[in-house]
Amino acid sequence: MDMPGILRQNAARMVAVCDLDSLRVADAKELVEGHYRNNKVSLTVATYGDYREALQHPDINAVAVSTPDHWHAEPVIAAALAGKDIYVQKPLSMTIAEGRAEFPKSGLWNVHGPYHIEAKYANSVTVLIEDKLPNGIRFEGSDGWIFVTRGAERMTSSDPNPTGSASKSLVASNPDILATPLGAKDVRLHESPNGDHHLDWITSIQTRKPAVTSAEIGHRSTSACITGDAAANAMRSRPQRAPCGIDHMKK
């Protein structure tokens, strides 16, 4: 998933691969070395069965973690402690406790049923969140509205097929709004170069400027989905089997 995206970046070289399965790590090594051979680059890729050994590789500046979900937090924390830049698939952690986050003890809701929430901010902006609205975000202002969504993209086979305005990734009440250049004082959101998150990550490493998603945003955006009812709250943390897990890393 992430290897092909990172291999496309000329500013990076993949120098090592790691997997517990020796057959998979051998396949990964051949994939990477084959890519570089095809691009006239001579490079021997190191292989590891233990990520802790891989983090000691002197030429590794950054790591991409694409392990199963329950193995995200530990290698990410270990890589951070080793001073590496990190690209990790969501969720950032399997449980809320692994992400070191604190949530309110009351006022939580179960988003898996009908819901309607109004968030009112000090600047008079009101955000409506409810299950009856199309999947996406609609920004409304004095000049009209803009609706942003994934459009026809489907991340999994269970994603609903969008209809109407939701089938397009960007629409507005007046198309001229989308063609109007931003002014010098207008707020500009982060934009991944060429819409490529892997390139955005590499650029962030080079410039030391924030990437599209920080660790805190990454954790909050996924952990919010596993709170609410009693069954979910009971899974905010879980026993860890030593020596695996992050508990031993706190010492």
GIZISUL-V404621 format. One record per residue. RES is the residue in three letters. SS is DSSP state (~ for helix, > for strand, _ for the rest). OMEGA is omega in whole degrees, 0 to 359 (* if undefined). D_FIRST is the distance of its C-alpha to the first C-alpha in whole Angstrom. Layout:
# GIZISUL-V404621
RES_SS_OMEGA_D_FIRST + RES_SS_OMEGA_D_FIRST
This chain:
# GIZISUL-V404621
MET___182_0 + ASP_~_182_4 + MET_~_179_6 + PRO_~_180_6 + GLY_~_180_7 + ILE_~_179_9 + LEU_~_179_11 + ARG___186_12 + GLN___181_14 + ASN___183_18 + ALA___182_19 + ALA___173_16 + ARG___179_16 + MET___188_14 + VAL___182_17 + ALA_>_174_16 + VAL_>_185_14 + CYS_>_175_15 + ASP___177_15 + LEU___182_18 + ASP___183_17 + SER_~_179_19 + LEU_~_180_18 + ARG_~_181_14 + VAL_~_176_15 + ALA_~_177_17 + ASP_~_180_14 + ALA_~_179_12 + LYS_~_180_15 + GLU_~_178_16 + LEU_~_182_12 + VAL_~_181_13 + GLU_~_177_17 + GLY_~_177_17 + HIS_~_182_15 + TYR_~_176_18 + ARG_~_181_20 + ASN_~_180_20 + ASN___175_20 + LYS___178_23 + VAL___179_22 + SER___184_23 + LEU___176_21 + THR___184_21 + VAL___177_18 + ALA_>_179_20 + THR_>_181_18 + TYR_>_173_19 + GLY___181_19 + ASP___183_20 + TYR_~_180_18 + ARG_~_175_22 + GLU_~_180_23 + ALA_~_181_20 + LEU___178_21 + GLN___179_24 + HIS___187_23 + PRO___184_25 + ASP___180_23 + ILE___177_20 + ASN___184_20 + ALA_>_181_17 + VAL_>_173_14 + ALA_>_183_10 + VAL_>_179_11 + SER___178_8 + THR___170_11 + PRO___188_12 + ASP_~_186_14 + HIS_~_178_17 + TRP_~_178_16 + HIS___191_15 + ALA_~_186_19 + GLU_~_179_20 + PRO_~_177_18 + VAL_~_180_17 + ILE_~_179_21 + ALA_~_179_22 + ALA_~_178_20 + ALA_~_179_22 + LEU_~_178_25 + ALA___177_24 + GLY___182_24 + LYS___167_20 + ASP_>_191_18 + ILE_>_168_15 + TYR_>_182_12 + VAL_>_176_11 + GLN___175_9 + LYS___358_12 + PRO___180_15 + LEU___176_16 + SER___181_19 + MET___179_19 + THR___178_23 + ILE___182_25 + ALA_~_179_27 + GLU_~_179_24 + GLY_~_179_23 + ARG___182_27 + ALA___176_28 + GLU___180_31 + PHE___179_32 + PRO___181_35 + LYS___179_37 + SER___178_38 + GLY___178_37 + LEU___180_34 + TRP___179_33 + ASN___186_31 + VAL___185_29 + HIS___175_28 + GLY___177_32 + PRO___180_34 + TYR___175_34 + HIS_>_181_36 + ILE_>_174_35 + GLU_>_177_37 + ALA_>_182_36 + LYS_>_184_39 + TYR___184_39 + ALA___180_41 + ASN___176_41 + SER___176_42 + VAL___176_38 + THR_>_178_38 + VAL_>_178_34 + LEU_>_179_34 + ILE_>_180_32 + GLU_>_186_32 + ASP___183_31 + LYS___179_33 + LEU___177_31 + PRO___182_29 + ASN___182_25 + GLY___179_25 + ILE_>_178_27 + ARG_>_178_30 + PHE_>_180_32 + GLU_>_179_36 + GLY_>_183_38 + SER___182_42 + ASP___180_41 + GLY_>_182_39 + TRP_>_174_35 + ILE_>_180_31 + PHE_>_183_29 + VAL_>_178_25 + THR___176_22 + ARG___183_19 + GLY___183_21 + ALA___180_20 + GLU___177_17 + ARG___182_16 + MET___178_13 + THR___181_14 + SER___181_17 + SER___179_19 + ASP___179_19 + PRO___175_23 + ASN___182_23 + PRO___178_25 + THR___177_28 + GLY_~_182_31 + SER_~_182_30 + ALA_~_180_26 + SER_~_177_25 + LYS___185_25 + SER___183_23 + LEU_>_177_26 + VAL_>_181_30 + ALA_>_178_33 + SER___176_36 + ASN___182_37 + PRO_~_180_35 + ASP_~_180_37 + ILE_~_183_35 + LEU_~_182_32 + ALA_~_182_34 + THR___180_36 + PRO___176_35 + LEU___177_35 + GLY___184_38 + ALA___184_38 + LYS___180_38 + ASP___180_36 + VAL___179_33 + ARG___177_29 + LEU___180_26 + HIS___179_23 + GLU___178_21 + SER___179_18 + PRO_~_181_19 + ASN_~_182_18 + GLY_~_186_16 + ASP___182_13 + HIS_~_179_12 + HIS_~_176_11 + LEU_~_178_14 + ASP_~_179_16 + TRP_~_179_15 + ILE_~_179_16 + THR_~_179_19 + SER_~_178_20 + ILE_~_182_20 + GLN_~_186_22 + THR_~_186_25 + ARG___173_25 + LYS___184_25 + PRO___174_23 + ALA___186_19 + VAL___182_18 + THR___175_18 + SER___179_20 + ALA_~_182_20 + GLU_~_179_23 + ILE_~_180_22 + GLY_~_180_18 + HIS_~_183_20 + ARG_~_184_23 + SER_~_179_21 + THR_~_182_19 + SER_~_178_22 + ALA_~_181_25 + CYS_~_183_23 + ILE_~_173_24 + THR___175_28 + GLY___184_31 + ASP___186_33 + ALA_~_181_34 + ALA_~_180_32 + ALA_~_181_29 + ASN_~_179_31 + ALA___182_32 + MET___177_28 + ARG___175_28 + SER___178_28 + ARG___180_28 + PRO___178_30 + GLN___183_28 + ARG___181_29 + ALA___6_30 + PRO___179_29 + CYS___180_25 + GLY___184_25 + ILE___184_25 + ASP_~_182_29 + HIS_~_182_30 + MET_~_181_28 + LYS_~_186_31 + LYS___*_34
